[in-house]
């Protein structure tokens, strides 16, 4: 019988709690900077962790291309250094959190990318972003106005 208190998946074998805990610890070690679980090869787990961080950097670069361009060829290394020990919350939120943490280092294009996102969405860094109805933000060379999802930029930045 399966039910809300039965850890068995529908139609499946009972879940081995020890195996589930070991798998969870391994995932934490690879994806969130957790301690290495006993019995695993530190080199292999480290290589997997670096690969996951590199993939996350690529996902963030696709979601926020100007942010990644701000760091040029050092993007993957810089992002991976920041993201190590931080579980992913999705590429959009990873990018947003990274951009906020490095706001003073960003290129004008990345500042603009951040301003557009923050004009469209409200985000406190903890809970899910919520769509804004109205917003005004400074962007390099102008002012951005968002009303009901439509954005206009006023000033010299409007053409760029």
C-alpha positions, 0 to 999 in steps of 0.5 A: 500500500502506498500513501502519504506516510509510505516512502515507497513510490507508487508501484515501486520498491521501498526507498532505502533511507540510507541510500537516499541520504548518501545520494542527497549528500553526494548531490550537495557535495557536487552542486552546493559545496557540501562536504564530501560523503564518506567513500567517494573519490574526492577527485571525481566529485570535485571534477563533477562539481566543476563541471556543474559550475561551468554548466551553470555559468553557461546557462547564466550567460545565455540568460544574461549575455551582457552580464557574462560579457562584462567579464570576458574570458574570465566569466566562467571562472568568476561566476564559478567562484561566486556560485561555489557553495550556493545551490542554484535557484535557476539561471535567471535567479543565479544571474540576478543574484550575481549581478546584484552582488557585483553591481559596481563592476558591471559594464554599461550593457550589464547594468542596463540588463539588470535595470530592465529585469528589475523594472519588470520584476520585483525580487527580494533575493529570497522569494520568487520574483513577482511581475511589476506593473510600473517602474522607473530605473536609471540606465546608463545614458537615460531613464527606463520607464516600464508600464504594464510590461512595456518599456521605453527608454528616454535619453541617449540610451534609447537608441542603444 
